[in-house]
Amino acid sequence: MNIIAITACPTGVAHTYLAEANLKKHAKKMGLNLLVETQGAVESEYIFTENDIKLADIVLIAADKIIDMSRFADKKVIRVSVTRAAKDASGLLQDIVSGNLVPELMESRNAKSANEPATAGDKSTLLSQIYVHLITGVNLMIPFVVAGGILIALSFSFGITAATPGDPHFSPLAKMLSDIGGGAAFALMLPILSLGISKSISGNAGIVSGAVGGMLAIHTGSGFLGALLAGFMAGYITFAIVKYINLPKAITGLKPILIVPLLSVFITGALMILVIGEPIKLLLEALTAFLANMGNTNAAIMGLMMGMMVAFDMGGPLNKTVCMFAIGLMSTGIYEPIAACMAAGMVPPLGIALATTLFKSKFTDQERETGKVTYVLGLSFITEGAIPYAVADPLRVIPAIVAGSGLAGALSMALGCASRAPHGGVFVMFIPNVITNVLGYLLAILAGAILTAIILRFIKKDVPQTVLEN
């Protein structure tokens, strides 16, 4: 059987390539001819040729985002979640070979309409579509947040008030960094988020209404939550206008350049100003006040919950949702949650890497060798570095990393650690004034990593000696 497969996750990082590796590994064991094209953050090492597609008996789409299906007209297609391919490639391939997964025939007229992501249950649902739209917007926003946030952090290295004209510590360089990072890149965060969500829903037609909705989230004071709602409103409003408003053929050309942008911007803007903006603003103010007045005990509980959620799916929907919430709070001047998220996100790979160093009998030679790279991933706040170990032994690894990350998040919040950079891992600690209570922050990360390693020591089984020798 000849199988060609596309792997793609919303973030385009971990699951995309883990699915690729596992599919290739198990296909080789089963004697299947399998080619994989990744659609992730970097260009795929292999792109299907026309001959590959022609000879393929099955086209496997292991994706949680929109895939262009036009190449696969008249082919038998099986669609699953990328998570299944990453975690159970063997079972997936067995189901394909045995016929338990029945392929659909991708007819030419249906190829374009089939551009939709699969879900964990292999059936498209509204909830999964909403998640894909949300993550699309977040992924588009993150580079602005990271670049802007770190430039703002660099401006603080000259002094907290060094970018303020007239201040005794004023520095033109600090102001320039602040203007670029905060006045430009960071200021675009909400419009870009809203634009990305809207574009994911309604294509290029949703760009204008999405961007305007995000700007109105700033003007109405509804902030991050307002931008989220604006993105979805703009996207679905634009989608409805494109689908249901039909014009005479003579003036059809006016629809994309006049009718759609005019109506979508007006309706989205009116809803933001008249309906959405004020209630969300009040909710955001209440949330900000609650977080600002939170005591150490409540802060620790919040950090514990955030830390556990960050680790549970290692870069998946829960992780992204929590981090997105923390990034949104940065725009209101609340910097402790993002510090807790970053500490908790570093712990899973660091804790596992530490365990591979201290408790070698628990890991194969390959896992111990990979552990050296996992240290770097952990220090860089790339939680996905823990995924290969979690896939191999989920019932033991996941509880260990959840416990360690929960401890790190709780300690970070309880000790009042805050971060003015949304990413960068431990490396942002070298920038003065970026991390509040650096020693406490290091303690939180170290404690979480040690706890994870110790738990793995006691609950993970020793690897058979024959495996270590091989």
Residue, then its C-alpha position, 0 to 999 in steps of 0.5 A: m500500500n502506498i500512503i502519502a500523508i500531510t501532518a499539520c498542527p495549529t502552531g506548526v511546531a511540535h505535533t506536526y513533526l512528532a506525527e511525521a516521525n512516528l508515522k515514518k517509524h511505524a510505517k517502516k516497521m509495517g512494511l508500508n510505503l509512506l511519504v510525509e509532507t509537513q505543513g508546519a513553521v518551516e518548509s517541508e523537507y519533502i513536497f509531494t510530486e504529481n507522481d507521488i499523488k498519482l501512485a498513492d492508494i491513500v492520502l492521509i491528512a493528519a491535521d488540525k488546521i485548514i489544508d489545501m485539498s485541490r491536489f488530491a482530486d479523485k483520491k481516497v482520503i482519510r482525515v484524522s487529528v494530528t494528535r492521533a498521528a503523533k500519539d498512536a501512529s501504529g494504531l492509525l496505520q493498522d486501522i488504515v490497512s485493515g479498513n477500519l477507517v473508511p476513506e472518502l473519495m475526494e471528487s474534483r468538485n468537492a476538493k475545494s470545499a473540503n479544506e477543513p481541519a480534522t478533530a480529535g474524534d476525526k469528525s469536524t465540530l464547531l468547537s474544533q473549528i473555533y479553536v482553529h480560528l482562535i489559534t490562527g489569530v494567536n499564532l499571527m499575534i505572537p511574533f508581535v508580542v514577542a518582538g514588542g515585549i522583548l524590545i520593551a524589556l530591553s528599554f527597561s534595562f536602562g531603568i524603569t522610567a528611562a523611556t519617559p522624557g523629562d525623567p532624570h534617568f531618561s535615555p533616547l535609546a530606551k525611548m526608541l526601544s519603547d516606541i518600537g516595541g510598545g508604541a508599534a509592535f505591542a500596540l498592534m497585538l489586539p488588531i492582529l489577533s482580531l484580524g487573524i481570527s476573522k481571516s481564518i473564518s472568512g478568508n481575505a474578505g475578513i481582514v478589514s473588519g477584523a482589524v477594525g474590530g481589534m482597534l475598537a477593542i483598544h478604543t473601547g477599553s475592552g482589551f484582549l477579551g474584546a479583541l477575541l470577540a471582535g475577531f469572531m464577530a467580524g469573521y462570521i459577519t463577513f462570511a455571512i455577507v459574502k455568502y448571502i448577499n448576491l448582486p446583479k452580474a453587472i455590479t458583482g465587481l463592487k462586492p469585494i471592494l465596496i459592499v463586503p468591507l463597508l457592511s462588515v466594518f459597519i456592523t462589527g464596529a457598531l456591535m463593538i461600540l454599542v453592545i460589546g465594548e462597555p460590558i467587556k471593559l467592566l469585566l476586564e476592570a473587575l478582573t484586573a482589580f481582583l488580580a491586583n489585590m490578590g493575596n499570596t495564598n490566592a496567588a499561589i492557588m492561581g499559579l498552581m492551576m495555571g502551571m498544571m494547565v500549561a503542562f498538561d497538554m504541552g503546547g496544546p489547546l489548554n496550554k495556549t489558552v492559559c498563556m494567551f490569557a496571561i499575555g492579555l493581562m500584560s496589556t493591563g499592567i498585570y505581569e505576574p501570570i505570564a511569569a508563572c506561565m513561563a516558569a511552568g512551561m520551562v519545567p516539563p522539558l527541564g525536569i525530564a532532562l534532569a531525570t535523564t541525567l540523574f536516573k539513567s536506568k529509567f530511560t533508553d540510550q536514545e532518550r538520554e541522548t535526546g535529553k541533552v537537547t531537551y535542556v535547551l528546549g526547556l531553558s528556551f520555554i519550549t514546553e513541547g520538548a517534553i512531548p516525545y517522553a510523554v508519548a512514550d509513557p503518558l501515564r507516568v510522565i504527564p502526572a510528573i510534569v503537571a506536578g512540577s509545573g504546578l509547583a513552579g507556577a504556585l511559587s512564582m505567583a506566591l513570591g511575586c515574580a513578574s515578567r515584562a517579557p512574554h517569552g524568551g525563557v531564562f534568557v530574559m533574566f539577563i536583561p535588567n529589570v525584566i524579571t521581578n525577584v530573579l532569585g525567587y523565579l529561579l527557585a520556582i523553576l528549579a523546584g518544579a524541575i527537581l520535583t518532576a525528576i524525583i517523581l519520575r524516579f519513583i513512578k517510572k519503570d526501569v528500562p530493560q537492560t537489553v534495550l539499554e545495550n541495544 
